[in-house]
Amino acid sequence: MQVSRRRDFLKQSATGLAGLATMHYGTTSARAFNANERVRVGLIGCGGQGSNLGGFFSGLKQHVDLVAVCDPDTSHLEKAKNTFGATQAVSDFRKLLDDTTIDAVIVATPDHWHAPAAIMACDAGKHVYVEKPCSHNLREGRLLVEAADRNKVVVQHGTQSRSNPLFVDAIQMLREGIIGEVLMARAWNVQRRGNIGHKQPSAVPPGVDYEQWVGPAEMLPYQENRFHYNWHWWFNFGTGDTGNDGAHELDIARWGLGVETHPTRIVALGGKYFQDDDQQFPDTQTAIFEYPGNGKVGQQKQLIWEMRLWSTNYPYNVDSGVEFHGTTGKLFVSKRGKLELLNERNEKVGDPKPKQTATNQVASHQLDFVDAIKNGRQPNAAIAIGHLSASLCHLANVATRAGGAIQLDPATEKIVGNDAASKLLSRVYRSEGHWAIPQGVTS
């Protein structure tokens, strides 16, 4: 089985919406759309992933008009404006939110802006496609879920495996019992990341509105190796590679396990075992999440996460993947297009397929978002789903920083008996305040 290629998606997108019209979940759009009307979209964040998403959305020519772009770096902004033919290019995304002709926004900023920008967009009545992880911390994720519900808007999380036929089929097979009861999942991110060196604060590059870039986060002086892309490795701006690449694998693992709540126990160890540089997040991490179910035998489940950012010795010869262990077999799947099924005798099963085709087969994750807007339904990676998966990234990082094990109350989303770890469920914001700090972050 192979992952759908982009050329296939572009070919399918012309007819893809019609086949999805019956998949309603009761969500109402901010405004009604007719079948032939295009959704007017603004792009917030025009860096690497923002440019990729801009390309995907602008490729949906029958369904989308990409009319506005926003970025605090003028070099990114001008390139995006010219590439996508946007009529509006601004450094402050509030101008997009004030524009009543824009129906939806794409949030492809650094992680520290994901939830604040998305929450503001929801409150402005915009539908939101928010990059993974949907939040910088667990508390902001919950506030984003509440903002989407409060405003009755569609919020799609950028974990595109939820709309990938390879994974949709794999999960459907698990639901059909192809390996019995699924009790354990193991996910990994194994790759060799570069060294970002040791740097000191320096002058802000010309054309960069650094004040806007930092936004509601704690103000730190500009430093070359915590700016473009390398912000991923700093507590103030990113979520490490667990929140970066790992967000995908952890989402797939949780999806396949069939758990629809937070874990109760998290054990994590890790640190900088390899890189001698300024990065704050681990380059090595192992985390275990336990889901107790109802506490009875057969209802408890476990998710194992492994990250090694200094190796190219990949499991199954892929840098990222998930394997599911059931009572009668094992299933392995990777976003690199690989799927393998073993029966209880550890024998390979050739060309496995689900008995029934799942209902959420679509041409692309972006097309699913647009269709959800037009048809007033929940998208494949609705924000409630995204929050539960992104929280695994946060909880792994919290447990690692807290030195081992934490216990979470899933209902209240609070850590039990560990005040130091509890503080890490939120974040430090600007001491002088900021217009984008979400309301309710300390409650």
C-alpha distance (Angstrom), angle and dihedral (degrees) to the residues before:
residue distance angle dihedral
M1 . . .
Q2 3.79 . .
V3 3.78 133.5 .
S4 3.83 113.0 -106.1
R5 3.77 108.4 -99.3
R6 3.79 123.7 -131.5
R7 3.81 93.1 -111.0
D8 3.81 88.8 56.1
F9 3.78 90.8 49.4
L10 3.80 92.7 51.8
K11 3.80 90.3 49.1
Q12 3.82 93.1 47.5
S13 3.81 96.7 43.5
A14 3.80 94.2 78.3
T15 3.82 90.8 67.8
G16 3.78 100.8 20.4
L17 3.79 97.6 97.1
A18 3.77 96.1 59.0
G19 3.79 93.5 61.2
L20 3.80 92.9 53.8
A21 3.77 100.2 52.3
T22 3.80 94.6 99.4
M23 3.82 95.6 56.4
H24 3.82 99.2 95.9
Y25 3.78 124.6 163.7
G26 3.80 101.7 174.9
T27 3.80 100.9 -99.7
T28 3.79 115.9 138.7
S29 3.80 122.1 -141.9
A30 3.79 123.6 -125.0
R31 3.81 86.0 -112.9
A32 3.78 134.5 1.3
F33 3.81 121.4 -97.9
N34 3.77 129.9 -157.9
A35 3.79 119.8 -134.2
N36 3.81 96.1 -101.1
E37 3.79 98.4 40.1
R38 3.79 118.3 112.4
V39 3.79 121.2 -132.5
R40 3.80 112.0 -121.5
V41 3.81 109.3 -135.9
G42 3.81 136.0 -169.5
L43 3.81 123.4 -157.4
I44 3.82 117.3 -140.0
G45 3.80 109.5 -166.5
C46 3.81 118.3 25.2
G47 3.82 101.9 -164.4
G48 3.80 125.2 111.1
Q49 3.79 100.9 -52.3
G50 3.80 92.5 32.3
S51 3.79 89.9 56.6
N52 3.81 90.5 48.5
L53 3.79 92.0 51.4
G54 3.78 91.4 44.5
G55 3.79 87.7 56.6
F56 3.79 93.1 50.0
F57 3.80 94.3 48.1
S58 3.79 95.1 43.0
G59 3.81 86.7 51.8
L60 3.80 89.1 64.3
K61 3.78 89.3 77.3
Q62 3.80 96.3 160.2
H63 3.78 92.1 53.3
V64 3.83 109.7 26.7
D65 3.79 140.0 51.0
L66 3.82 111.0 -165.3
V67 3.79 96.7 -153.4
A68 3.81 106.4 161.1
V69 3.79 140.1 34.4
C70 3.79 131.5 -168.0
D71 3.79 133.3 -167.9
P72 3.83 135.0 143.2
D73 3.82 90.2 -135.8
T74 3.79 109.2 77.9
S75 3.82 92.7 -155.1
H76 3.81 90.6 58.8
L77 3.78 91.3 41.4
E78 3.80 96.7 52.6
K79 3.79 92.8 45.2
A80 3.82 91.9 51.3
K81 3.80 92.6 46.2
N82 3.78 91.7 52.9
T83 3.81 95.0 41.2
F84 3.80 96.3 50.5
G85 3.78 99.7 29.0
A86 3.80 92.6 -123.9
T87 3.78 116.1 -179.9
Q88 3.80 93.3 -150.4
A89 3.83 127.6 48.7
V90 3.82 120.0 176.2
S91 3.80 140.2 159.7
D92 3.83 95.4 -142.6
F93 3.81 113.9 62.7
R94 3.81 92.0 -156.6
K95 3.79 86.1 82.1
L96 3.80 88.8 61.9
L97 3.79 91.4 48.6
D98 3.80 90.8 51.1
D99 3.81 91.3 52.2
T100 3.81 105.7 96.6
T101 3.82 91.7 -164.3
I102 3.84 91.9 66.1
D103 3.80 112.3 88.7
A104 3.80 102.0 -176.6
V105 3.78 142.1 10.8
I106 3.77 134.6 -149.7
V107 3.82 112.9 -139.1
A108 3.81 106.9 -153.9
T109 3.80 98.8 151.2
P110 3.81 128.0 125.3
D111 3.83 111.5 -66.9
H112 3.80 96.0 -98.2
W113 3.81 89.6 65.0
H114 3.83 98.5 44.2
A115 3.80 101.0 91.0
P116 3.84 98.7 30.4
A117 3.81 92.4 51.9
A118 3.81 93.3 41.7
I119 3.81 92.7 48.7
M120 3.80 91.1 51.0
A121 3.81 89.8 48.2
C122 3.82 91.4 51.8
D123 3.79 90.4 49.9
A124 3.81 88.4 51.2
G125 3.81 89.3 55.8
K126 3.82 95.3 -107.4
H127 3.78 125.3 139.4
V128 3.80 111.2 -125.5
Y129 3.79 137.4 -144.7
V130 3.81 102.2 -168.2
E131 3.78 123.6 -169.8
K132 3.78 121.2 -123.1
P133 2.90 130.7 -58.4
C134 3.80 91.1 39.1
S135 3.80 90.4 -152.2
H136 3.77 142.7 29.1
N137 3.81 90.5 -134.4
L138 3.78 139.7 7.3
R139 3.80 96.9 -99.5
E140 3.81 93.6 55.2
G141 3.80 89.5 49.5
R142 3.80 91.4 58.2
L143 3.81 90.9 48.3
L144 3.80 89.9 53.0
V145 3.82 91.4 52.0
E146 3.80 88.7 51.7
A147 3.82 92.3 47.8
A148 3.82 91.7 52.9
D149 3.81 91.3 49.2
R150 3.78 93.4 44.3
N151 3.80 93.8 52.6
K152 3.82 98.7 36.0
V153 3.79 93.0 -128.7
V154 3.79 131.4 142.3
V155 3.81 114.4 -106.8
Q156 3.80 117.0 -175.5
H157 3.83 120.5 -166.4
G158 3.80 114.7 -139.3
T159 3.82 95.7 -120.8
Q160 3.78 92.9 119.6
S161 3.79 95.4 -176.0
R162 3.81 85.9 83.8
S163 3.81 87.3 72.2
N164 3.81 97.6 36.7
P165 3.84 113.1 109.3
L166 3.82 91.5 -143.4
F167 3.81 92.2 60.2
V168 3.78 95.8 34.8
D169 3.81 88.7 56.6
A170 3.81 92.6 44.5
I171 3.80 92.6 52.3
Q172 3.80 90.9 44.8
M173 3.82 89.2 55.5
L174 3.79 90.3 50.7
R175 3.80 89.8 50.9
E176 3.80 89.1 51.0
G177 3.80 89.6 56.2
I178 3.78 99.2 -110.5
I179 3.84 90.4 154.4
G180 3.79 97.3 24.9
E181 3.79 118.7 -118.9
V182 3.80 110.2 0.0
L183 3.80 106.4 -134.9
M184 3.80 103.5 161.0
A185 3.79 140.7 28.5
R186 3.80 128.9 -169.4
A187 3.80 120.7 -161.6
W188 3.78 129.1 -178.4
N189 3.78 146.1 -173.6
V190 3.80 111.2 -164.0
Q191 3.79 119.3 169.9
R192 3.80 141.5 120.6
R193 3.77 111.5 -101.0
G194 3.78 123.1 -165.8
N195 3.79 128.3 -108.7
I196 3.84 113.1 -104.8
G197 3.81 93.2 -160.3
H198 3.79 129.6 -145.0
K199 3.80 116.1 -61.8
Q200 3.78 139.6 170.6
P201 3.81 129.4 -139.0
S202 3.78 113.6 -81.4
A203 3.79 142.2 169.8
V204 3.79 118.7 -54.0
P205 3.83 110.7 -106.1
P206 3.81 116.6 -106.6
G207 3.79 114.3 -90.6
V208 3.83 95.2 26.0
D209 3.81 121.4 118.3
Y210 3.80 94.5 -153.1
E211 3.80 93.2 176.2
Q212 3.80 89.0 60.2
W213 3.81 92.4 43.0
V214 3.84 93.1 55.4
G215 3.79 91.3 44.2
P216 3.83 115.4 159.5
A217 3.81 94.6 -7.5
E218 3.80 121.4 103.3
M219 3.81 107.3 -76.2
L220 3.80 112.9 -108.2
P221 3.80 124.0 171.8
Y222 3.79 117.2 -100.1
Q223 3.80 113.3 -86.9
E224 3.78 123.4 178.3
N225 3.82 96.9 -131.8
R226 3.79 95.0 51.3
F227 3.78 96.7 50.7
H228 3.82 129.0 73.3
Y229 3.83 109.6 23.9
N230 3.81 93.5 -25.8
W231 3.81 89.2 78.6
H232 3.83 83.6 84.6
W233 3.81 90.7 78.7
W234 3.83 98.8 53.3
F235 3.82 125.5 87.0
N236 3.80 92.2 -137.9
F237 3.80 96.0 56.8
G238 3.80 111.6 14.1
T239 3.78 145.5 37.8
G240 3.80 100.0 -133.1
D241 3.78 123.2 -115.9
T242 3.80 89.6 -56.3
G243 3.79 87.3 67.6
N244 3.80 93.5 34.8
D245 3.81 109.7 49.3
G246 3.79 95.7 -2.5
A247 3.80 92.5 63.1
H248 3.80 88.2 75.9
E249 3.80 97.8 49.2
L250 3.80 94.4 42.4
D251 3.79 89.6 51.5
I252 3.80 92.0 51.2
A253 3.81 91.5 46.6
R254 3.81 93.3 50.8
W255 3.81 90.6 44.9
G256 3.79 92.5 53.0
L257 3.80 93.6 46.1
G258 3.78 88.0 56.4
V259 3.80 94.8 -133.6
E260 3.80 116.5 149.6
T261 3.77 101.4 -174.7
H262 3.80 139.2 54.3
P263 3.81 120.7 -79.2
T264 3.79 117.7 -105.3
R265 3.79 100.0 -145.1
I266 3.77 127.2 39.5
V267 3.80 125.0 -177.3
A268 3.79 118.5 -176.3
L269 3.78 137.8 167.8
G270 3.76 130.8 179.1
G271 3.76 148.7 110.8
K272 3.76 144.8 163.0
Y273 3.78 100.7 -46.4
F274 3.80 96.8 157.6
Q275 3.81 117.7 14.4
D276 3.80 120.0 75.9
D277 3.79 98.9 -163.1
D278 3.80 142.5 96.1
Q279 3.81 97.1 -74.3
Q280 3.80 112.7 126.6
F281 3.81 99.9 -164.8
P282 3.81 122.9 77.4
D283 3.78 122.9 -91.5
T284 3.80 87.5 -159.0
Q285 3.79 124.2 44.2
T286 3.79 139.6 158.7
A287 3.79 120.6 -174.9
I288 3.79 132.8 176.7
F289 3.80 123.2 -160.9
E290 3.79 122.0 -164.6
Y291 3.81 124.0 -155.6
P292 3.80 109.8 -167.7
G293 3.81 98.1 -166.6
N294 3.78 106.5 -171.2
G295 3.78 90.6 -27.3
K296 3.78 95.2 -108.5
V297 3.80 125.7 125.3
G298 3.78 109.8 -84.3
Q299 3.81 94.1 24.2
Q300 3.80 99.3 76.7
K301 3.80 116.8 92.2
Q302 3.77 136.9 -172.5
L303 3.81 133.9 -154.2
I304 3.81 120.6 -163.0
W305 3.81 122.6 -161.5
E306 3.83 124.4 -165.6
M307 3.80 127.1 -175.5
R308 3.80 126.8 179.6
L309 3.79 115.5 168.8
W310 3.80 96.4 -178.0
S311 3.80 102.6 58.1
T312 3.79 140.8 78.4
N313 3.80 94.4 -171.4
Y314 3.78 94.5 110.0
P315 3.81 127.7 -170.2
Y316 3.83 108.0 -113.4
N317 3.82 85.4 2.7
V318 3.83 91.6 -77.4
D319 3.79 127.2 112.3
S320 3.78 93.1 -137.6
G321 3.77 134.7 24.3
V322 3.78 148.7 123.5
E323 3.77 131.5 -122.5
F324 3.79 123.5 -163.3
H325 3.79 121.6 -152.2
G326 3.79 117.2 -153.9
T327 3.77 135.2 174.5
T328 3.83 91.6 -99.3
G329 3.79 105.0 29.6
K330 3.80 150.6 -27.2
L331 3.80 132.9 -93.8
F332 3.81 124.5 -162.5
V333 3.80 124.7 -168.3
S334 3.81 133.7 172.4
K335 3.79 135.4 -173.5
R336 3.80 85.0 -126.4
G337 3.81 86.0 78.6
K338 3.81 100.5 -96.6
L339 3.80 128.4 133.6
E340 3.79 127.1 174.1
L341 3.80 131.0 176.0
L342 3.82 125.0 -164.2
N343 3.79 123.4 -171.9
E344 3.80 124.0 -140.1
R345 3.84 89.6 -83.8
N346 3.81 89.0 57.9
E347 3.80 90.2 -111.1
K348 3.79 120.2 143.6
V349 3.79 116.5 -112.0
G350 3.78 111.1 -145.9
D351 3.82 122.6 -127.0
P352 3.80 98.7 -12.6
K353 3.79 116.9 -158.4
P354 3.80 134.9 178.0
K355 3.80 119.0 -104.5
Q356 3.79 90.6 -128.2
T357 3.79 131.2 28.5
A358 3.80 111.4 -114.0
T359 3.80 117.1 -118.9
N360 3.80 96.4 -124.3
Q361 3.82 98.6 66.6
V362 3.81 105.9 135.0
A363 3.78 139.5 163.5
S364 3.81 93.8 -114.2
H365 3.79 143.4 -12.7
Q366 3.79 90.2 -113.2
L367 3.80 92.3 52.2
D368 3.81 89.1 50.4
F369 3.82 89.0 55.4
V370 3.80 92.5 50.8
D371 3.79 92.3 47.3
A372 3.81 91.1 49.2
I373 3.81 88.6 55.5
K374 3.81 93.2 48.4
N375 3.78 95.8 45.2
G376 3.80 101.3 37.4
R377 3.79 97.2 -119.3
Q378 3.77 138.4 124.0
P379 3.85 115.3 -90.1
N380 3.79 123.2 -124.7
A381 3.82 92.5 -97.8
A382 3.80 99.9 35.1
I383 3.78 113.2 -177.8
A384 3.82 93.6 -104.8
I385 3.81 87.0 60.3
G386 3.79 91.9 43.4
H387 3.79 92.5 51.1
L388 3.81 93.8 54.5
S389 3.81 91.5 49.9
A390 3.81 96.9 41.7
S391 3.79 88.9 49.9
L392 3.80 89.1 64.2
C393 3.80 88.3 62.6
H394 3.79 90.7 49.9
L395 3.80 94.5 45.2
A396 3.81 92.1 49.9
N397 3.80 90.0 52.0
V398 3.81 93.0 44.6
A399 3.80 92.6 50.6
T400 3.81 91.3 47.2
R401 3.81 92.5 50.3
A402 3.82 91.1 43.8
G403 3.78 90.9 55.5
G404 3.78 106.4 -107.9
A405 3.79 130.8 -33.7
I406 3.80 133.5 31.8
Q407 3.78 133.7 175.8
L408 3.81 120.3 -141.5
D409 3.78 130.7 -161.0
P410 3.84 100.4 -141.7
A411 3.80 93.6 -159.7
T412 3.80 96.3 55.2
E413 3.83 96.2 26.6
K414 3.78 89.2 -132.5
I415 3.79 131.1 131.5
V416 3.78 114.9 -118.9
G417 3.80 120.8 -132.0
N418 3.80 100.9 -9.3
D419 3.80 115.2 94.5
A420 3.81 94.5 178.6
A421 3.80 92.1 54.6
S422 3.81 91.7 43.3
K423 3.80 90.7 61.6
L424 3.80 89.2 59.0
L425 3.81 92.0 61.9
S426 3.81 86.7 78.2
R427 3.80 129.6 23.9
V428 3.79 145.9 -124.1
Y429 3.81 111.7 -92.3
R430 3.78 130.7 -166.8
S431 3.79 109.6 -56.5
E432 3.80 91.0 -140.0
G433 3.82 92.5 50.1
H434 3.79 130.1 -114.1
W435 3.80 136.6 -138.4
A436 3.83 92.7 -119.3
I437 3.82 99.0 53.7
P438 3.83 102.8 118.4
Q439 3.78 117.7 -119.3
G440 3.80 113.5 -111.0
V441 3.80 97.8 27.1
T442 3.82 92.8 134.9
S443 3.80 99.1 43.6
